[in-house]
Amino acid sequence: MKDRIHFLAISCFVIATNAPTARSQIVSPEAELVLISDQFKFTEGPTPDEQGNVLFTDQPNDQIVRYDFKTNAVSTWMKPAGRSNGLFYVNESRLIACADNQNELWQINPSSKEKSVLAKTYQGRNFGGPNDCWVDRDGTIYFTDPLYKRPYWTQNIPDDHPRGVYRVTGDGQVSQVASDLIQPNGIIGDATKRILYIADINAGKTYRYRIAEDGTLKDKTLFCESGSDGMTIDRIGNVYLTGRGVTVFNPQGEKITNISVPRGWTANVTFAGPDRRHLFITAGDAVFVIETEMQGL
């Protein structure tokens, strides 16, 4: 009996020590954060195309940049680019861009680079600067509209301009879906589970909403006590927030791990590569990539 107890104790110890830690379930101990380039001023808005290549913005330089996953090369994709911030690649004929230069939401054809303005006002009032966006499976766009005054603006937007989250339908109808956030910023959704996450960066909180059948947002609940700039999600529902590195929360809103990034601010993150298993991270003047054990949604 004593030997059996000893054997069980050893077995439990082996299982415990071999069990993966929370961090290793996201990023293996061998994974390295790789600097792709640091030739920019402030990078934002990464979004993958069908092949896993990434388009991202370098807002102060007014350009959209393309990262080729196979060659590890970056190149200017569009310039000028409306001082675009957040991007969302839908398909080969549709890229959504938060074009902050004139406070507009754009649609760009990736093949021709032709652009059109999808939304620029709500109830006769200009937006404060579309910041980040997510596109639902039916093509409906949800975007955040905080206010970060830009030195290049020629328009005057008062400090008390309302902040909000908006929805643009396929026929161009604009509606406000959230108006009670201090500074809405990052946004990401799960089209299958009908969930939308919105970060209120100045409140230091991220909220989860249910997307109702009519496209409105219902059942606002606190997801975690952390705000975020940009954000992404993996296939099992872990949510990746940015700011100081990349912090990962499980679907219950519990912190799993933090991926350190050697920059003062991490602005945004997405899954890249043909199998969507690499995190592509925009941080200040640089962009980085790291392999994960997860797959992007």
PEHUNOR-V279322 format. One record per residue. N is the residue number from 1. RES is the residue in one small letter. PSI is psi in whole degrees, 0 to 359 (NA if undefined). Layout:
n->{N & N}
res->{RES & RES}
psi->{PSI & PSI}
//
This chain:
n->{1 & 2 & 3 & 4 & 5 & 6 & 7 & 8 & 9 & 10 & 11 & 12 & 13 & 14 & 15 & 16 & 17 & 18 & 19 & 20 & 21 & 22 & 23 & 24 & 25 & 26 & 27 & 28 & 29 & 30 & 31 & 32 & 33 & 34 & 35 & 36 & 37 & 38 & 39 & 40 & 41 & 42 & 43 & 44 & 45 & 46 & 47 & 48 & 49 & 50 & 51 & 52 & 53 & 54 & 55 & 56 & 57 & 58 & 59 & 60 & 61 & 62 & 63 & 64 & 65 & 66 & 67 & 68 & 69 & 70 & 71 & 72 & 73 & 74 & 75 & 76 & 77 & 78 & 79 & 80 & 81 & 82 & 83 & 84 & 85 & 86 & 87 & 88 & 89 & 90 & 91 & 92 & 93 & 94 & 95 & 96 & 97 & 98 & 99 & 100 & 101 & 102 & 103 & 104 & 105 & 106 & 107 & 108 & 109 & 110 & 111 & 112 & 113 & 114 & 115 & 116 & 117 & 118 & 119 & 120 & 121 & 122 & 123 & 124 & 125 & 126 & 127 & 128 & 129 & 130 & 131 & 132 & 133 & 134 & 135 & 136 & 137 & 138 & 139 & 140 & 141 & 142 & 143 & 144 & 145 & 146 & 147 & 148 & 149 & 150 & 151 & 152 & 153 & 154 & 155 & 156 & 157 & 158 & 159 & 160 & 161 & 162 & 163 & 164 & 165 & 166 & 167 & 168 & 169 & 170 & 171 & 172 & 173 & 174 & 175 & 176 & 177 & 178 & 179 & 180 & 181 & 182 & 183 & 184 & 185 & 186 & 187 & 188 & 189 & 190 & 191 & 192 & 193 & 194 & 195 & 196 & 197 & 198 & 199 & 200 & 201 & 202 & 203 & 204 & 205 & 206 & 207 & 208 & 209 & 210 & 211 & 212 & 213 & 214 & 215 & 216 & 217 & 218 & 219 & 220 & 221 & 222 & 223 & 224 & 225 & 226 & 227 & 228 & 229 & 230 & 231 & 232 & 233 & 234 & 235 & 236 & 237 & 238 & 239 & 240 & 241 & 242 & 243 & 244 & 245 & 246 & 247 & 248 & 249 & 250 & 251 & 252 & 253 & 254 & 255 & 256 & 257 & 258 & 259 & 260 & 261 & 262 & 263 & 264 & 265 & 266 & 267 & 268 & 269 & 270 & 271 & 272 & 273 & 274 & 275 & 276 & 277 & 278 & 279 & 280 & 281 & 282 & 283 & 284 & 285 & 286 & 287 & 288 & 289 & 290 & 291 & 292 & 293 & 294 & 295 & 296 & 297}
res->{m & k & d & r & i & h & f & l & a & i & s & c & f & v & i & a & t & n & a & p & t & a & r & s & q & i & v & s & p & e & a & e & l & v & l & i & s & d & q & f & k & f & t & e & g & p & t & p & d & e & q & g & n & v & l & f & t & d & q & p & n & d & q & i & v & r & y & d & f & k & t & n & a & v & s & t & w & m & k & p & a & g & r & s & n & g & l & f & y & v & n & e & s & r & l & i & a & c & a & d & n & q & n & e & l & w & q & i & n & p & s & s & k & e & k & s & v & l & a & k & t & y & q & g & r & n & f & g & g & p & n & d & c & w & v & d & r & d & g & t & i & y & f & t & d & p & l & y & k & r & p & y & w & t & q & n & i & p & d & d & h & p & r & g & v & y & r & v & t & g & d & g & q & v & s & q & v & a & s & d & l & i & q & p & n & g & i & i & g & d & a & t & k & r & i & l & y & i & a & d & i & n & a & g & k & t & y & r & y & r & i & a & e & d & g & t & l & k & d & k & t & l & f & c & e & s & g & s & d & g & m & t & i & d & r & i & g & n & v & y & l & t & g & r & g & v & t & v & f & n & p & q & g & e & k & i & t & n & i & s & v & p & r & g & w & t & a & n & v & t & f & a & g & p & d & r & r & h & l & f & i & t & a & g & d & a & v & f & v & i & e & t & e & m & q & g & l}
psi->{319 & 317 & 322 & 317 & 317 & 318 & 317 & 321 & 317 & 319 & 316 & 321 & 317 & 316 & 316 & 316 & 334 & 346 & 137 & 142 & 168 & 319 & 317 & 342 & 338 & 308 & 126 & 155 & 335 & 345 & 138 & 140 & 122 & 126 & 123 & 313 & 149 & 40 & 12 & 183 & 308 & 114 & 148 & 176 & 36 & 140 & 133 & 149 & 189 & 329 & 356 & 2 & 159 & 136 & 135 & 168 & 149 & 87 & 312 & 331 & 4 & 52 & 152 & 131 & 146 & 132 & 120 & 114 & 322 & 318 & 350 & 24 & 149 & 147 & 152 & 128 & 323 & 131 & 125 & 166 & 28 & 23 & 43 & 147 & 261 & 146 & 156 & 114 & 120 & 306 & 186 & 351 & 6 & 114 & 127 & 135 & 133 & 91 & 97 & 349 & 315 & 22 & 48 & 161 & 124 & 158 & 129 & 136 & 112 & 335 & 313 & 345 & 12 & 143 & 156 & 152 & 121 & 323 & 140 & 344 & 162 & 121 & 42 & 2 & 135 & 154 & 161 & 354 & 85 & 133 & 310 & 155 & 157 & 142 & 126 & 171 & 337 & 6 & 356 & 137 & 134 & 132 & 151 & 146 & 81 & 197 & 109 & 101 & 132 & 142 & 341 & 357 & 137 & 340 & 150 & 118 & 121 & 155 & 332 & 17 & 133 & 140 & 150 & 177 & 134 & 161 & 133 & 119 & 173 & 333 & 12 & 8 & 129 & 132 & 153 & 130 & 349 & 134 & 6 & 21 & 146 & 311 & 79 & 137 & 268 & 148 & 137 & 148 & 166 & 104 & 328 & 314 & 354 & 49 & 140 & 131 & 134 & 129 & 130 & 93 & 321 & 337 & 348 & 38 & 152 & 135 & 153 & 136 & 156 & 132 & 114 & 169 & 329 & 6 & 353 & 168 & 134 & 167 & 53 & 125 & 150 & 122 & 311 & 158 & 60 & 131 & 184 & 154 & 265 & 172 & 162 & 180 & 148 & 179 & 339 & 5 & 6 & 140 & 134 & 114 & 155 & 175 & 268 & 89 & 206 & 120 & 130 & 132 & 142 & 174 & 342 & 0 & 18 & 136 & 130 & 308 & 170 & 131 & 113 & 139 & 129 & 57 & 158 & 335 & 131 & 118 & 324 & 167 & 147 & 166 & 136 & 177 & 161 & 332 & 7 & 45 & 8 & 134 & 127 & 124 & 129 & 130 & 102 & 237 & 2 & 164 & 143 & 164 & 145 & 138 & 142 & 172 & 3 & 174 & 134 & 150 & NA}
//
